[in-house]
Amino acid sequence: MRLLGVVVICTALGACAASAPEVRARLGQEYVGKNIDALVMKWGPPTSSFRMNSGQSSYVWQLATETTLTSERSAKIYACKVNVVASPTGIIEQLNTEDPNAGDGLLGVVGAYGSMCGERLGMKPQG
């Protein structure tokens, strides 16, 4: 019951970041069909890029990284990655994210804080 109360308060106040599917959809609406230069201007050069045999190019931006030490003396690394495929002329055709929930503990697991990309990009939930 306490968890539900926190989630309700967080949602009501709008302080949480957008969820991973919402971030993916909003980024796709904003950038698919535009030139890859729009993302370079926004986020800087990609972390990696690759030219495919089809002539398309694949780009990856790693926008945030968080390392959490576990009780088993190992580390879990979470990252907000944006993967983009652009046409040979540089037009964005596909955009996807690798986007775990933000935050630690039970609230982080259930997504109460939104996604890591939503948090990094300052995206609030819509609705």
Chimera marker file (.cmm) of the C-alpha trace (Angstrom):
<marker_set name="trace">
<marker id="1" x="0.000" y="0.000" z="0.000" r="1" g="1" b="0" radius="0.5"/>
<marker id="2" x="2.858" y="2.345" z="0.824" r="1" g="1" b="0" radius="0.5"/>
<marker id="3" x="4.433" y="1.739" z="-2.601" r="1" g="1" b="0" radius="0.5"/>
<marker id="4" x="1.164" y="2.528" z="-4.339" r="1" g="1" b="0" radius="0.5"/>
<marker id="5" x="0.933" y="5.777" z="-2.375" r="1" g="1" b="0" radius="0.5"/>
<marker id="6" x="4.413" y="6.853" z="-3.449" r="1" g="1" b="0" radius="0.5"/>
<marker id="7" x="3.692" y="6.020" z="-7.086" r="1" g="1" b="0" radius="0.5"/>
<marker id="8" x="0.421" y="7.977" z="-6.959" r="1" g="1" b="0" radius="0.5"/>
<marker id="9" x="2.110" y="10.995" z="-5.363" r="1" g="1" b="0" radius="0.5"/>
<marker id="10" x="4.974" y="10.872" z="-7.865" r="1" g="1" b="0" radius="0.5"/>
<marker id="11" x="2.565" y="10.659" z="-10.779" r="1" g="1" b="0" radius="0.5"/>
<marker id="12" x="0.328" y="13.401" z="-9.402" r="1" g="1" b="0" radius="0.5"/>
<marker id="13" x="3.221" y="15.786" z="-8.922" r="1" g="1" b="0" radius="0.5"/>
<marker id="14" x="4.661" y="15.013" z="-12.360" r="1" g="1" b="0" radius="0.5"/>
<marker id="15" x="8.154" y="14.718" z="-10.856" r="1" g="1" b="0" radius="0.5"/>
<marker id="16" x="8.913" y="11.376" z="-12.457" r="1" g="1" b="0" radius="0.5"/>
<marker id="17" x="10.601" y="10.829" z="-15.786" r="1" g="1" b="0" radius="0.5"/>
<marker id="18" x="8.747" y="9.419" z="-18.773" r="1" g="1" b="0" radius="0.5"/>
<marker id="19" x="8.637" y="5.643" z="-19.232" r="1" g="1" b="0" radius="0.5"/>
<marker id="20" x="10.903" y="3.854" z="-21.721" r="1" g="1" b="0" radius="0.5"/>
<marker id="21" x="8.115" y="3.275" z="-24.310" r="1" g="1" b="0" radius="0.5"/>
<marker id="22" x="7.052" y="6.912" z="-24.029" r="1" g="1" b="0" radius="0.5"/>
<marker id="23" x="10.643" y="8.133" z="-24.510" r="1" g="1" b="0" radius="0.5"/>
<marker id="24" x="11.063" y="5.878" z="-27.565" r="1" g="1" b="0" radius="0.5"/>
<marker id="25" x="7.796" y="7.096" z="-29.096" r="1" g="1" b="0" radius="0.5"/>
<marker id="26" x="8.512" y="10.774" z="-28.482" r="1" g="1" b="0" radius="0.5"/>
<marker id="27" x="12.073" y="10.574" z="-29.826" r="1" g="1" b="0" radius="0.5"/>
<marker id="28" x="10.799" y="8.689" z="-32.877" r="1" g="1" b="0" radius="0.5"/>
<marker id="29" x="8.117" y="11.314" z="-33.548" r="1" g="1" b="0" radius="0.5"/>
<marker id="30" x="10.664" y="14.096" z="-33.188" r="1" g="1" b="0" radius="0.5"/>
<marker id="31" x="13.560" y="12.667" z="-35.208" r="1" g="1" b="0" radius="0.5"/>
<marker id="32" x="12.498" y="9.919" z="-37.662" r="1" g="1" b="0" radius="0.5"/>
<marker id="33" x="12.506" y="11.496" z="-41.111" r="1" g="1" b="0" radius="0.5"/>
<marker id="34" x="15.052" y="14.162" z="-40.166" r="1" g="1" b="0" radius="0.5"/>
<marker id="35" x="18.738" y="14.277" z="-41.001" r="1" g="1" b="0" radius="0.5"/>
<marker id="36" x="21.127" y="12.596" z="-38.559" r="1" g="1" b="0" radius="0.5"/>
<marker id="37" x="22.787" y="15.981" z="-38.081" r="1" g="1" b="0" radius="0.5"/>
<marker id="38" x="19.824" y="16.982" z="-35.884" r="1" g="1" b="0" radius="0.5"/>
<marker id="39" x="20.900" y="14.414" z="-33.274" r="1" g="1" b="0" radius="0.5"/>
<marker id="40" x="24.559" y="15.349" z="-33.572" r="1" g="1" b="0" radius="0.5"/>
<marker id="41" x="23.613" y="18.981" z="-32.928" r="1" g="1" b="0" radius="0.5"/>
<marker id="42" x="21.507" y="17.953" z="-29.901" r="1" g="1" b="0" radius="0.5"/>
<marker id="43" x="23.742" y="15.315" z="-28.256" r="1" g="1" b="0" radius="0.5"/>
<marker id="44" x="27.148" y="15.701" z="-29.892" r="1" g="1" b="0" radius="0.5"/>
<marker id="45" x="28.937" y="12.997" z="-31.871" r="1" g="1" b="0" radius="0.5"/>
<marker id="46" x="27.711" y="9.422" z="-31.413" r="1" g="1" b="0" radius="0.5"/>
<marker id="47" x="29.559" y="7.016" z="-29.146" r="1" g="1" b="0" radius="0.5"/>
<marker id="48" x="29.904" y="4.675" z="-32.115" r="1" g="1" b="0" radius="0.5"/>
<marker id="49" x="28.858" y="4.414" z="-35.738" r="1" g="1" b="0" radius="0.5"/>
<marker id="50" x="28.954" y="1.698" z="-38.365" r="1" g="1" b="0" radius="0.5"/>
<marker id="51" x="28.408" y="1.725" z="-42.129" r="1" g="1" b="0" radius="0.5"/>
<marker id="52" x="26.317" y="-1.280" z="-43.195" r="1" g="1" b="0" radius="0.5"/>
<marker id="53" x="26.599" y="-3.147" z="-46.519" r="1" g="1" b="0" radius="0.5"/>
<marker id="54" x="23.160" y="-1.797" z="-47.476" r="1" g="1" b="0" radius="0.5"/>
<marker id="55" x="24.594" y="1.727" z="-47.436" r="1" g="1" b="0" radius="0.5"/>
<marker id="56" x="22.686" y="2.606" z="-44.274" r="1" g="1" b="0" radius="0.5"/>
<marker id="57" x="24.547" y="3.752" z="-41.189" r="1" g="1" b="0" radius="0.5"/>
<marker id="58" x="23.994" y="2.718" z="-37.595" r="1" g="1" b="0" radius="0.5"/>
<marker id="59" x="24.697" y="5.162" z="-34.774" r="1" g="1" b="0" radius="0.5"/>
<marker id="60" x="24.711" y="4.711" z="-30.992" r="1" g="1" b="0" radius="0.5"/>
<marker id="61" x="24.605" y="7.486" z="-28.410" r="1" g="1" b="0" radius="0.5"/>
<marker id="62" x="25.240" y="6.550" z="-24.794" r="1" g="1" b="0" radius="0.5"/>
<marker id="63" x="23.656" y="9.428" z="-22.934" r="1" g="1" b="0" radius="0.5"/>
<marker id="64" x="23.966" y="8.258" z="-19.341" r="1" g="1" b="0" radius="0.5"/>
<marker id="65" x="25.614" y="5.493" z="-17.362" r="1" g="1" b="0" radius="0.5"/>
<marker id="66" x="24.974" y="4.426" z="-13.797" r="1" g="1" b="0" radius="0.5"/>
<marker id="67" x="26.894" y="1.756" z="-11.910" r="1" g="1" b="0" radius="0.5"/>
<marker id="68" x="25.371" y="0.037" z="-8.911" r="1" g="1" b="0" radius="0.5"/>
<marker id="69" x="27.361" y="-2.237" z="-6.623" r="1" g="1" b="0" radius="0.5"/>
<marker id="70" x="25.475" y="-5.333" z="-5.549" r="1" g="1" b="0" radius="0.5"/>
<marker id="71" x="25.712" y="-7.246" z="-2.294" r="1" g="1" b="0" radius="0.5"/>
<marker id="72" x="27.488" y="-10.052" z="-4.182" r="1" g="1" b="0" radius="0.5"/>
<marker id="73" x="30.453" y="-7.692" z="-4.789" r="1" g="1" b="0" radius="0.5"/>
<marker id="74" x="29.705" y="-7.234" z="-8.427" r="1" g="1" b="0" radius="0.5"/>
<marker id="75" x="28.609" y="-4.211" z="-10.374" r="1" g="1" b="0" radius="0.5"/>
<marker id="76" x="25.540" y="-3.675" z="-12.521" r="1" g="1" b="0" radius="0.5"/>
<marker id="77" x="25.897" y="-1.066" z="-15.203" r="1" g="1" b="0" radius="0.5"/>
<marker id="78" x="22.778" y="0.640" z="-16.545" r="1" g="1" b="0" radius="0.5"/>
<marker id="79" x="22.909" y="2.953" z="-19.527" r="1" g="1" b="0" radius="0.5"/>
<marker id="80" x="20.621" y="5.087" z="-21.633" r="1" g="1" b="0" radius="0.5"/>
<marker id="81" x="21.535" y="4.200" z="-25.190" r="1" g="1" b="0" radius="0.5"/>
<marker id="82" x="19.850" y="5.546" z="-28.293" r="1" g="1" b="0" radius="0.5"/>
<marker id="83" x="20.291" y="3.396" z="-31.423" r="1" g="1" b="0" radius="0.5"/>
<marker id="84" x="19.604" y="4.979" z="-34.810" r="1" g="1" b="0" radius="0.5"/>
<marker id="85" x="19.619" y="3.666" z="-38.369" r="1" g="1" b="0" radius="0.5"/>
<marker id="86" x="19.944" y="6.285" z="-41.106" r="1" g="1" b="0" radius="0.5"/>
<marker id="87" x="19.592" y="6.005" z="-44.871" r="1" g="1" b="0" radius="0.5"/>
<marker id="88" x="22.607" y="6.436" z="-47.166" r="1" g="1" b="0" radius="0.5"/>
<marker id="89" x="21.610" y="10.116" z="-47.449" r="1" g="1" b="0" radius="0.5"/>
<marker id="90" x="21.577" y="10.556" z="-43.650" r="1" g="1" b="0" radius="0.5"/>
<marker id="91" x="17.812" y="10.504" z="-43.037" r="1" g="1" b="0" radius="0.5"/>
<marker id="92" x="16.826" y="8.785" z="-39.779" r="1" g="1" b="0" radius="0.5"/>
<marker id="93" x="14.750" y="5.691" z="-40.572" r="1" g="1" b="0" radius="0.5"/>
<marker id="94" x="14.678" y="3.913" z="-37.196" r="1" g="1" b="0" radius="0.5"/>
<marker id="95" x="15.232" y="5.005" z="-33.614" r="1" g="1" b="0" radius="0.5"/>
<marker id="96" x="15.235" y="2.745" z="-30.584" r="1" g="1" b="0" radius="0.5"/>
<marker id="97" x="16.416" y="2.985" z="-26.988" r="1" g="1" b="0" radius="0.5"/>
<marker id="98" x="18.028" y="0.615" z="-24.519" r="1" g="1" b="0" radius="0.5"/>
<marker id="99" x="16.484" y="2.169" z="-21.495" r="1" g="1" b="0" radius="0.5"/>
<marker id="100" x="16.280" y="0.602" z="-18.014" r="1" g="1" b="0" radius="0.5"/>
<marker id="101" x="14.156" y="2.022" z="-15.216" r="1" g="1" b="0" radius="0.5"/>
<marker id="102" x="15.791" y="4.868" z="-13.306" r="1" g="1" b="0" radius="0.5"/>
<marker id="103" x="16.503" y="4.654" z="-9.589" r="1" g="1" b="0" radius="0.5"/>
<marker id="104" x="17.277" y="1.934" z="-7.119" r="1" g="1" b="0" radius="0.5"/>
<marker id="105" x="15.221" y="-0.247" z="-4.848" r="1" g="1" b="0" radius="0.5"/>
<marker id="106" x="11.682" y="-1.502" z="-5.265" r="1" g="1" b="0" radius="0.5"/>
<marker id="107" x="10.412" y="1.796" z="-6.662" r="1" g="1" b="0" radius="0.5"/>
<marker id="108" x="13.095" y="1.712" z="-9.366" r="1" g="1" b="0" radius="0.5"/>
<marker id="109" x="12.211" y="-1.873" z="-10.278" r="1" g="1" b="0" radius="0.5"/>
<marker id="110" x="8.524" y="-1.022" z="-10.808" r="1" g="1" b="0" radius="0.5"/>
<marker id="111" x="9.394" y="2.069" z="-12.846" r="1" g="1" b="0" radius="0.5"/>
<marker id="112" x="8.146" y="4.679" z="-10.385" r="1" g="1" b="0" radius="0.5"/>
<marker id="113" x="10.992" y="7.007" z="-11.365" r="1" g="1" b="0" radius="0.5"/>
<marker id="114" x="10.449" y="6.524" z="-15.097" r="1" g="1" b="0" radius="0.5"/>
<marker id="115" x="13.256" y="5.496" z="-17.405" r="1" g="1" b="0" radius="0.5"/>
<marker id="116" x="16.904" y="6.405" z="-17.382" r="1" g="1" b="0" radius="0.5"/>
<marker id="117" x="16.642" y="8.066" z="-20.828" r="1" g="1" b="0" radius="0.5"/>
<marker id="118" x="13.532" y="9.955" z="-19.710" r="1" g="1" b="0" radius="0.5"/>
<marker id="119" x="15.419" y="11.208" z="-16.678" r="1" g="1" b="0" radius="0.5"/>
<marker id="120" x="18.555" y="12.124" z="-18.660" r="1" g="1" b="0" radius="0.5"/>
<marker id="121" x="16.569" y="13.925" z="-21.391" r="1" g="1" b="0" radius="0.5"/>
<marker id="122" x="14.308" y="15.692" z="-18.901" r="1" g="1" b="0" radius="0.5"/>
<marker id="123" x="11.159" y="14.108" z="-20.336" r="1" g="1" b="0" radius="0.5"/>
<marker id="124" x="8.158" y="14.199" z="-18.022" r="1" g="1" b="0" radius="0.5"/>
<marker id="125" x="5.274" y="11.760" z="-18.461" r="1" g="1" b="0" radius="0.5"/>
<marker id="126" x="2.497" y="13.064" z="-20.669" r="1" g="1" b="0" radius="0.5"/>
<marker id="127" x="-1.075" y="12.766" z="-19.668" r="1" g="1" b="0" radius="0.5"/>
<link id1="1" id2="2" r="1" g="1" b="0" radius="0.2"/>
<link id1="2" id2="3" r="1" g="1" b="0" radius="0.2"/>
<link id1="3" id2="4" r="1" g="1" b="0" radius="0.2"/>
<link id1="4" id2="5" r="1" g="1" b="0" radius="0.2"/>
<link id1="5" id2="6" r="1" g="1" b="0" radius="0.2"/>
<link id1="6" id2="7" r="1" g="1" b="0" radius="0.2"/>
<link id1="7" id2="8" r="1" g="1" b="0" radius="0.2"/>
<link id1="8" id2="9" r="1" g="1" b="0" radius="0.2"/>
<link id1="9" id2="10" r="1" g="1" b="0" radius="0.2"/>
<link id1="10" id2="11" r="1" g="1" b="0" radius="0.2"/>
<link id1="11" id2="12" r="1" g="1" b="0" radius="0.2"/>
<link id1="12" id2="13" r="1" g="1" b="0" radius="0.2"/>
<link id1="13" id2="14" r="1" g="1" b="0" radius="0.2"/>
<link id1="14" id2="15" r="1" g="1" b="0" radius="0.2"/>
<link id1="15" id2="16" r="1" g="1" b="0" radius="0.2"/>
<link id1="16" id2="17" r="1" g="1" b="0" radius="0.2"/>
<link id1="17" id2="18" r="1" g="1" b="0" radius="0.2"/>
<link id1="18" id2="19" r="1" g="1" b="0" radius="0.2"/>
<link id1="19" id2="20" r="1" g="1" b="0" radius="0.2"/>
<link id1="20" id2="21" r="1" g="1" b="0" radius="0.2"/>
<link id1="21" id2="22" r="1" g="1" b="0" radius="0.2"/>
<link id1="22" id2="23" r="1" g="1" b="0" radius="0.2"/>
<link id1="23" id2="24" r="1" g="1" b="0" radius="0.2"/>
<link id1="24" id2="25" r="1" g="1" b="0" radius="0.2"/>
<link id1="25" id2="26" r="1" g="1" b="0" radius="0.2"/>
<link id1="26" id2="27" r="1" g="1" b="0" radius="0.2"/>
<link id1="27" id2="28" r="1" g="1" b="0" radius="0.2"/>
<link id1="28" id2="29" r="1" g="1" b="0" radius="0.2"/>
<link id1="29" id2="30" r="1" g="1" b="0" radius="0.2"/>
<link id1="30" id2="31" r="1" g="1" b="0" radius="0.2"/>
<link id1="31" id2="32" r="1" g="1" b="0" radius="0.2"/>
<link id1="32" id2="33" r="1" g="1" b="0" radius="0.2"/>
<link id1="33" id2="34" r="1" g="1" b="0" radius="0.2"/>
<link id1="34" id2="35" r="1" g="1" b="0" radius="0.2"/>
<link id1="35" id2="36" r="1" g="1" b="0" radius="0.2"/>
<link id1="36" id2="37" r="1" g="1" b="0" radius="0.2"/>
<link id1="37" id2="38" r="1" g="1" b="0" radius="0.2"/>
<link id1="38" id2="39" r="1" g="1" b="0" radius="0.2"/>
<link id1="39" id2="40" r="1" g="1" b="0" radius="0.2"/>
<link id1="40" id2="41" r="1" g="1" b="0" radius="0.2"/>
<link id1="41" id2="42" r="1" g="1" b="0" radius="0.2"/>
<link id1="42" id2="43" r="1" g="1" b="0" radius="0.2"/>
<link id1="43" id2="44" r="1" g="1" b="0" radius="0.2"/>
<link id1="44" id2="45" r="1" g="1" b="0" radius="0.2"/>
<link id1="45" id2="46" r="1" g="1" b="0" radius="0.2"/>
<link id1="46" id2="47" r="1" g="1" b="0" radius="0.2"/>
<link id1="47" id2="48" r="1" g="1" b="0" radius="0.2"/>
<link id1="48" id2="49" r="1" g="1" b="0" radius="0.2"/>
<link id1="49" id2="50" r="1" g="1" b="0" radius="0.2"/>
<link id1="50" id2="51" r="1" g="1" b="0" radius="0.2"/>
<link id1="51" id2="52" r="1" g="1" b="0" radius="0.2"/>
<link id1="52" id2="53" r="1" g="1" b="0" radius="0.2"/>
<link id1="53" id2="54" r="1" g="1" b="0" radius="0.2"/>
<link id1="54" id2="55" r="1" g="1" b="0" radius="0.2"/>
<link id1="55" id2="56" r="1" g="1" b="0" radius="0.2"/>
<link id1="56" id2="57" r="1" g="1" b="0" radius="0.2"/>
<link id1="57" id2="58" r="1" g="1" b="0" radius="0.2"/>
<link id1="58" id2="59" r="1" g="1" b="0" radius="0.2"/>
<link id1="59" id2="60" r="1" g="1" b="0" radius="0.2"/>
<link id1="60" id2="61" r="1" g="1" b="0" radius="0.2"/>
<link id1="61" id2="62" r="1" g="1" b="0" radius="0.2"/>
<link id1="62" id2="63" r="1" g="1" b="0" radius="0.2"/>
<link id1="63" id2="64" r="1" g="1" b="0" radius="0.2"/>
<link id1="64" id2="65" r="1" g="1" b="0" radius="0.2"/>
<link id1="65" id2="66" r="1" g="1" b="0" radius="0.2"/>
<link id1="66" id2="67" r="1" g="1" b="0" radius="0.2"/>
<link id1="67" id2="68" r="1" g="1" b="0" radius="0.2"/>
<link id1="68" id2="69" r="1" g="1" b="0" radius="0.2"/>
<link id1="69" id2="70" r="1" g="1" b="0" radius="0.2"/>
<link id1="70" id2="71" r="1" g="1" b="0" radius="0.2"/>
<link id1="71" id2="72" r="1" g="1" b="0" radius="0.2"/>
<link id1="72" id2="73" r="1" g="1" b="0" radius="0.2"/>
<link id1="73" id2="74" r="1" g="1" b="0" radius="0.2"/>
<link id1="74" id2="75" r="1" g="1" b="0" radius="0.2"/>
<link id1="75" id2="76" r="1" g="1" b="0" radius="0.2"/>
<link id1="76" id2="77" r="1" g="1" b="0" radius="0.2"/>
<link id1="77" id2="78" r="1" g="1" b="0" radius="0.2"/>
<link id1="78" id2="79" r="1" g="1" b="0" radius="0.2"/>
<link id1="79" id2="80" r="1" g="1" b="0" radius="0.2"/>
<link id1="80" id2="81" r="1" g="1" b="0" radius="0.2"/>
<link id1="81" id2="82" r="1" g="1" b="0" radius="0.2"/>
<link id1="82" id2="83" r="1" g="1" b="0" radius="0.2"/>
<link id1="83" id2="84" r="1" g="1" b="0" radius="0.2"/>
<link id1="84" id2="85" r="1" g="1" b="0" radius="0.2"/>
<link id1="85" id2="86" r="1" g="1" b="0" radius="0.2"/>
<link id1="86" id2="87" r="1" g="1" b="0" radius="0.2"/>
<link id1="87" id2="88" r="1" g="1" b="0" radius="0.2"/>
<link id1="88" id2="89" r="1" g="1" b="0" radius="0.2"/>
<link id1="89" id2="90" r="1" g="1" b="0" radius="0.2"/>
<link id1="90" id2="91" r="1" g="1" b="0" radius="0.2"/>
<link id1="91" id2="92" r="1" g="1" b="0" radius="0.2"/>
<link id1="92" id2="93" r="1" g="1" b="0" radius="0.2"/>
<link id1="93" id2="94" r="1" g="1" b="0" radius="0.2"/>
<link id1="94" id2="95" r="1" g="1" b="0" radius="0.2"/>
<link id1="95" id2="96" r="1" g="1" b="0" radius="0.2"/>
<link id1="96" id2="97" r="1" g="1" b="0" radius="0.2"/>
<link id1="97" id2="98" r="1" g="1" b="0" radius="0.2"/>
<link id1="98" id2="99" r="1" g="1" b="0" radius="0.2"/>
<link id1="99" id2="100" r="1" g="1" b="0" radius="0.2"/>
<link id1="100" id2="101" r="1" g="1" b="0" radius="0.2"/>
<link id1="101" id2="102" r="1" g="1" b="0" radius="0.2"/>
<link id1="102" id2="103" r="1" g="1" b="0" radius="0.2"/>
<link id1="103" id2="104" r="1" g="1" b="0" radius="0.2"/>
<link id1="104" id2="105" r="1" g="1" b="0" radius="0.2"/>
<link id1="105" id2="106" r="1" g="1" b="0" radius="0.2"/>
<link id1="106" id2="107" r="1" g="1" b="0" radius="0.2"/>
<link id1="107" id2="108" r="1" g="1" b="0" radius="0.2"/>
<link id1="108" id2="109" r="1" g="1" b="0" radius="0.2"/>
<link id1="109" id2="110" r="1" g="1" b="0" radius="0.2"/>
<link id1="110" id2="111" r="1" g="1" b="0" radius="0.2"/>
<link id1="111" id2="112" r="1" g="1" b="0" radius="0.2"/>
<link id1="112" id2="113" r="1" g="1" b="0" radius="0.2"/>
<link id1="113" id2="114" r="1" g="1" b="0" radius="0.2"/>
<link id1="114" id2="115" r="1" g="1" b="0" radius="0.2"/>
<link id1="115" id2="116" r="1" g="1" b="0" radius="0.2"/>
<link id1="116" id2="117" r="1" g="1" b="0" radius="0.2"/>
<link id1="117" id2="118" r="1" g="1" b="0" radius="0.2"/>
<link id1="118" id2="119" r="1" g="1" b="0" radius="0.2"/>
<link id1="119" id2="120" r="1" g="1" b="0" radius="0.2"/>
<link id1="120" id2="121" r="1" g="1" b="0" radius="0.2"/>
<link id1="121" id2="122" r="1" g="1" b="0" radius="0.2"/>
<link id1="122" id2="123" r="1" g="1" b="0" radius="0.2"/>
<link id1="123" id2="124" r="1" g="1" b="0" radius="0.2"/>
<link id1="124" id2="125" r="1" g="1" b="0" radius="0.2"/>
<link id1="125" id2="126" r="1" g="1" b="0" radius="0.2"/>
<link id1="126" id2="127" r="1" g="1" b="0" radius="0.2"/>
</marker_set>
